[in-house]
Amino acid sequence: MSPPLRFGIVRNQNLPLADLLRHWGFFETLGFDSLWQADHYQRPSVPDLPFLEGWTLLAAMATKTERVRIGVLVTSNTFRHPALVAKQAVTVDHISGGRLELGMGTGWWEPEHRAYGVEFPEPKELVDRFAEAIALIDALLRDDPATYDGQHYHLRDAQFRPRPINGTIPLTMGAHGPRMLRLAARYADRWNSHGTADELRERNTRLDEACAARGRDPREITRSLYGWTLKLGLDPWSSLDAFAEMVGCYREAGISEFLVEAPHERQFATTERIARELIPKLRAEASEM
C-alpha cells in the first residue's frame, strides 16, 4: 500500500510580520499538513532584502496556529550549538502543543557565513560536526541527564527538562550525499531533499540501501521533496495541471510528501483551488494504490 500523500508550504520570512501571519492563517485554513520557515541571516536568492530569524519567528507562529505541524526547513548546524537547538525545539514544541517537526541540516550557503563571521568548514568537517550534533540532540531527547563526548561537542550529566510533549520530536534531515543519507537512515523520521526527479530517485534508492545495511525498515522514513521553484523547473502554483505534474513526476521517484515554496499572493485563488479540489483527489488516488 502506498504511503499517504502529505502537503506543506515553506513560507520564507521575507515579508512584513503582518503579511506572514496572514499567509500562515490562510494556508492553515486550506488544510495543508505542515508549514515551514527557513534558517538564514539573509535569503540566498535575494540577500539584500529583509529576512526575519527563523526560530524566534516560529515560536510566534506556534501561538497563531492550532492544527498544522510546524518547523524550520532546515536548521543550519553551523549557526548554534546543538544543545541550544534542542532546547529551542522543546520550547517551541511546548508552545505549539506538540506540533513541532525538528528540521536539521549541515548549513550550506558559504557567502552568508563569510558575511556574518560564522565558521564554514570544509565538507568533511561540516558533516563530522553535523553527525555529532544529531547524536547529541538524540541523546538529550532520549536521556535525562545526558552525557556525550565528541570531537566537536560535549555534554556532561546535562539535565534536559521539560521533556517533549509527546515523548520525542520527529526529526527531519535535509540530506543529499551518501554519508548524509546514511545518517538519515540511522536517525531521521523524515528525509527531505531537492533536485530533479532523477536525482531524488537515485538518493531515495541509496537511502533504502542504507536502511537495509542498518536493518531498519525503510518505510519508517517519510520521503519528502522540498519543492524549490528554481530547482523544479516549473511553478507548481501556476495552475492545477502544473501542481499535478509536479506530484506525478516526483511520486514516480518515491516521494510521498511535498513541501513546496509558498505561492505569491496573486496566486492565492489558484492555491485555494489546488487545496480544495486537486489535493483531495490526489490523496484519494494514492489511497487506492
N, C-alpha and C positions, 0 to 999 in steps of 0.2 A: 504493500500500500504506500502511495506517495505521501511524503510529509505535507502537512497543511501549508498553504501559502500565507506568508505574512508580509505586511507592507508598512513601511515607515518613511519619515521625512527627515532630512538633515537640513535644518534651518540655520545657515551661517549667521552669526550675530553681528552683521554689518549694517543693521538698521537701527533707528532710534528705539529705545526700550518700549515705548507705547506701541509701535508697529510690531515688534517681536511678540509682545503679549497678545495682540490681536490675531496675529498669524497662528500662534500656538493654539489659541482658543478655537479658531476656525478649523484647524487640522484635527484637533481632538473631536470636535463636533461631527466631523465627517467619518469618524470611526477608524482612523489609522491606528495600527497596533503600537507604534512607538514614535517618539520624537527625539531628535538628537541635535547636539551642537558640536562645534569644533573646538580644538585646543591650540590656539595660536596667539601670539602677541599681535600679529598683523596677518591679514588674509593673503595667502600666497599669490592669488591671481590679481588682486588689486591692493598692494601693500600700503598705498598712500591714503586709503580711506579708513574711517573709524572702525574699530573692532573691539567688542566687549569681551572680557575674560570669561572663559567657559564654565569653570566650576562654581564661581560665585553666582553667575547668572543662572546656572542650573538649579541652585538652591532656591532662588526666587521663583523660577518656573515650577518647581515642585509644589509651591504653595498656590499656584494659579491653575493647576490641572487636578483632575480627580481620578481618571481611569487609565490613561495612557502610560505605557512604560517610557522611561526617560533615560538619557545617557549622553556621554561625550564620545564622539566617534572621531578619533580615539585620543586618549590622554597620552601626551608625549612624556616618555620616561625621563627625558633629559631635563625637564623643567622643575621637577620636585623629587625630594626623597620619597621612595615608595611607601614608607610608613605614614607620611603625611597624606599621600594619595589614599591609602586605606582608611585613614581617619576621616578625610573628606567624604569618601564613599559611604561610610557608615552613617555619617551625619546627614547626607542627602537621602540615604535610604530611610532614615527615621522621619525626616521632613516629609517625604513623599508617601509614607505609609507602606514601605516595602516595594516600591515600583522601580528601583534603580537597576540599570544594567551597567556594569563596570567595563568600560572600553579602554584597552591598553595597547600601545604601540611603542616602537623604539624612539620615535622622533625622526624627522626626515628632511625638513626644509633648512638647509645649511645657511642660506643668506639671513634668515631670521635669527639664527643662533649667533652669527657674527655681529649682527646689528645690536643685539641686546647683551653681548658679552657672555653668552651661555656656551659652555664647552660642548663641542661636537666631535666626538672621537671617530677614529677610523671604523669601517663597518664591523670588523670582528669584535672590537671592544664595545661598540654600540649594542650588538646582540648579546655579548657577555654580560653587560650591565642589565640589559632587559631580562635575560634569563634569571639572574639573581633577584631582580625586582619582583618578578612574578612568583618566584619561590618564597620570597619574604612576605609578600601580600597573602599568599596561600597559607603560610604559617600563622600569620596574625588572625586570619579568618577562621582557622581551624583550632588554634591553641590559645589558651589564656592561663598563664603567661606564655609568651613565645620567645624562643631563642633561635638566632640564625647567625652563622658565621660564614661570610663570603669574602671574596677579594675586595669588593666594592662597597658592600652594605653589611651592617651588623645589627643584631638585636641581642639583648641580654635580659632575660626574665621580664620582657615587656608586657605589661598588662594591657589588654585591649578591650575596653568596656565603654559604652554598651556593645553588645553583640548585634549583628544584623537582625532585622525584624523576623525574617523567615529562616534564620539559622545560618545562611550564607548569602552571597550576592553573585548572580550569574556573571561569568567572565566572558567578555568579547575580546578577541585578539585580532588586530589587523596584522596579517601575515601573508607574505608573498614568496619568499625564498625557502629553500629546503630546510635550513636549520630552524627558521621560524615556524614552519609547518610542523616540524617535529615537536616543538614546544606547544603548539596548538593541540596536537594530538594528546599531549600529556595533561594540559591544564584547561583548555577552552571549553566553554559551553556553546559559544558561537564563534565561527571563523568568518571574518569579513575581508573582502579583497575587492580591488577594482581592476579594470582592464578589459580586453576583448573577451568574447565568449570562449574563444580557443584558449586564451591564457588561463581563464578560470577553470576550464575543463581540465587542463593539464595539472593545475595546482590542486584541484579537487581530487584527482586521481592520486597525486602524491600524498595528500592528507589521508586518504583511505589506506594507502600503503603504510604510512607512519602509524596509524591506529592499529593496523594488523600487527606491526612489529612490537607494539606495546601490549597487545592483547585487549585492546579497547574496541567496543562496538562503535563503528564509525557513525551509526545512526544517532548516537548520543550528541553529536555536534551539529548544530544548525549551520547550514551553508548559506552565506549571506553576501549579497552584492552591495557595494557602495556605488550607487548609480550617479557617478560624477559625470555631468553632461559632456565635458571636454573629452573624457575617456570613452563615453558611449558612442560618440559619432552621430547621435541624434538627440533631439529634445523630447523626452517621453511625455512632457506635459503639453506638447503642441496639439495633440489630438488623441482620441481614444484608440485609433489604429496604431499610432506611434507607441503608446504605452503598452498595448497588447503585443506589439512586435518586440519590444524590449523583454517583456516577460517570457514570451515564447522562445526567444533566442537563448536566454540565459537558463531557462528551465531545462533545455536540452543539455546544458553544460553541468547540470546537477544542482542548480541554485533553487532554493525554496523561499528565500526572504529577500525583499527588495527595499533597500534603504536609499531613497532617491533624493538627490539635491532638490531643494524646495523650488516650487514654481514661482514665477514672477506674479505679482498681484494681478496683472492684466490677464493672467491665465487661470484665475480662480474659478471662473464659471466652468471652464473645461475640467479643472481639478475636481469640482463637485460632481460633475457627470461621471468622471473616472471612478470616484469613490462610491457613488451611489448606484451606478449602472454596471460598470465594467468589472470592478473588483469582486463583487458578489458572484458574478458569472464565472470569473477565473477561479475563485475558490471552489465553487460547486464542481467545475470541470476537474479540478485537481483531486477532489474527494472521491471522484468516481474512478480514478485510475488505479 
